Amino acid sequence: MTVTKRKTREKKSDTKVSKQAVKSEAVSNDHQDCDPCDSLDATFKRQLQGVLSRDENATNDMYGALASAVKANLLQQWRETRLKDNQYQQKQVAYLSLEFLMGRTLGNALLSLDLTTETHEALNSYAVDLETLQEAELDAGLGNGGLGRLAACFLDSCASLDLAVVGYGIRYEYGMFKQKVVDGYQIEQPDRWLREGNPWEVRLANHTITVPFFGHTESYVDLQGHRHYVWIDTQDVNAVPHDMPVPGYKNGRINTLRLWKAEATDDFDLAEFNDGDYTEAVARKNMAEQITMVLYPNDASENGKELRLRQQYFLSSASLQDILLRYVAVHGSDFSRFSELNAMQLNDTHPSISVPELMRLLMDSYGLDWDQAWEITSSSVAYTNHTLLPEALERWPVRMLKHMLPRILDIIYEINARYLEDVAHHWPGDNDKLAAMSVIEEGHEPHVRMAYLAIVASFSVNGVAGLHTQLLKSGLFNDFYQLWPHKFNNKTNGVTPRRWLAHCNPRLAQLITRRLGDSWVTDLTQLTALNAFTDDKAFLKQWQSVKFDNKVDLAKLVAAECEVEFDPKMMFDVQVKRIHEYKRQLLNILHVIHLYQRIVAGDTQGMQPRCVLIGGKAAPGYAMAKQIIKLANNVAHMVNSDPVVTPYLRFAFLPNYNVSAMEKICPATDLSEQISTAGKEASGTGNMKFMMNGALTIGTLDGANVEMLEEVGDDNFFLFGLNADEVSQLKSHYNPHQYIQQSPALKHVLEMLKSGHFNLVEPGIFDSIIAAIEDPYDQWMIAADFDAYRVAQENVAAAYANQEHWTQMSIRNTASSGRFSSDNTISAYRDDIWFAK
Ligand code: 26Q
């Protein structure tokens, strides 16, 4: 292999504070464009006067008025939090993420600010209820799925735990696409979530930051003989912060989610204008503003698109400049306390270009030498990995970096050259090791391996569940684990109990609070006290009736969205998540077909009537995932249109699954499907939301399921299937036909699929699905787990037949969910990684 030539080491230059740093003296961080107001009621009325004159679309206007009133109400606390944090008495953490899947803000803000009652009262004089207004809010869908929603749950917990944490992200003009289903096929529509404005955000044009692209680097030697690098002839883009409030739960802290919007710089336009090329100037403006136009909708494979890299660098550079300006405003150019007072958490490798960018800023803007800059960078950056799938690991072509970010590429080379010396020292003479671990993947088209770059520079590398972290250490990152075992640690994911129980399931929350008081909201382990009531008949009845009422509500949504009638007396069996082969929605659908065949054949012995719901989006370019959606819809059509079948089985595919849909779904679910191929789902977080709301899980030993099972015990969990070791051992000699032969049920299902029963007018459309199941290279091992899954589902049915016992198991699931509060997770990040207060 060729180890890239190391350049002349950069020497310490005089630590001159840059122009930017001086400018930062002016950083007041004030949100001047809004006035704080006294009572919510008064503000609401004032806001309303402005809108009621235009009375078409009154609900939207009233929502806007109410949201503005709530924002005005929180401005004072927001400012106080900022002033306090600006004094830098406490470690500041930046959570850097390309995704924040916030969902709606209003209901959560009212809960945290303790304004729900006051709001109900303020609305009394208008013929509209709070729920209707809440539903008028469009979801902030600035994320794909688990990773983006985790970031949102973490922000809630950080604020509620009184931590000084800023979320840094991108203000995408278009969030996650809206999914329509037409003739059973997914259709994507743009999500213009800002079309009616965003009452929660505060635009801070005076805090705009400039991000460079393209150009080239030059170097010079100063009078002391030190070499300096300059990046010149760049095309600059402005990053304008738009802040969103993140209220802590009834604690007075309001943290900030700072989302950057890309805008063209003035001199950019001006230069072109002076050249007389007006149209070119406008076109360039467009190019700049494209950066924050749209969220990439893939969640499990890297796509290598140049615009995506621009987004990543734009976020990283703007955020780091912002962090450094804030630091310098208080501490001046003395960086000796920087890493004691700052930590940057990378949400996967997406913002990992931050590593060379921080080096660049410290050296080129603030005059530090390489060693000082590296010491600071490598003690303030931490990396969280969210996937084991090799196809999802980010790699960027060296060529692309050289063109777009030449100075950054130089720094990456230098980081790699120095780090490879450590590797060579640890494995003397082992050139294969050097090639395998190099940040640069050599070859016809050399690439930068972003995960390796992140590991090399981070003082902490964590997985998101115990099993996931184990697999990182023993597999994907084993070489790095051998080199730096101390960097690796686990932080099992969690979800916020404010949104995922208190807000989304008020019936259950009230029932719990009547028995336990309300301090479970900030200390979820208190739910274990519910175990004392599993023999309390009255309590069991109340628990059942809460679930029943929630099912009535969900049935209304399903009727409206899918035109399928769900009967709340039947079991609600739900799988909602992104559509991916490894998550095995296909296994679920095959089981539905199996039940359908049994019912049609009159074999309903031991069956419990159930309504199966599947929801989730497929990445637009993921053909197999889209076929799976089509299959679900076609099977649903056959199931629901056969009156022999519907007393036992109903099946719906819910379009446009998102955060707000989950708020209705998880409180109403009896059975949660967590059936990924073992070793493939890093953690899962939907699994935790369901458990908190009293669903039982049918699942494999994968991700955080392992820990959920540990908490609740196997009497209260339907476990099935191969474990991660068995999956990896079977891989070399997997023979799906053997499993198909051994399982009459699976054989029968495949025969029906092959007969075209579900696609009579569209022959052949499911051939690729059938082939995948029968493929000896089927990584997801559908056939291997089918029978175990079928048997587990029979156990589910038998258990559901005893409603009292089922209810006891349901209570035990909620009671055991305390460990999966994101408060718990964030406390561990705080203590073990951030060393924050
Ligand atoms: C990468 C390159 C280019 C474009 C997009 C992406 C991209 C975007 C999003 C790649 C991956 C994602 C999202 C991954 C994700 O959501 N992972 C999930 O993270 C959860 C939180 O830790 C886990 O619970 C899930 O198990 C994991 O799948």
Boltz pocket constraint, residues with backbone or C-beta under 6 A from the ligand:
constraints:
  - pocket:
      binder: B
      contacts: [[A, 144], [A, 145], [A, 146], [A, 147], [A, 148], [A, 150], [A, 296], [A, 298], [A, 299], [A, 300], [A, 301], [A, 302], [A, 303], [A, 304], [A, 308], [A, 385], [A, 386], [A, 387], [A, 392], [A, 394], [A, 464], [A, 493], [A, 680], [A, 681], [A, 682], [A, 683], [A, 684], [A, 685], [A, 703]]
      max_distance: 6.0
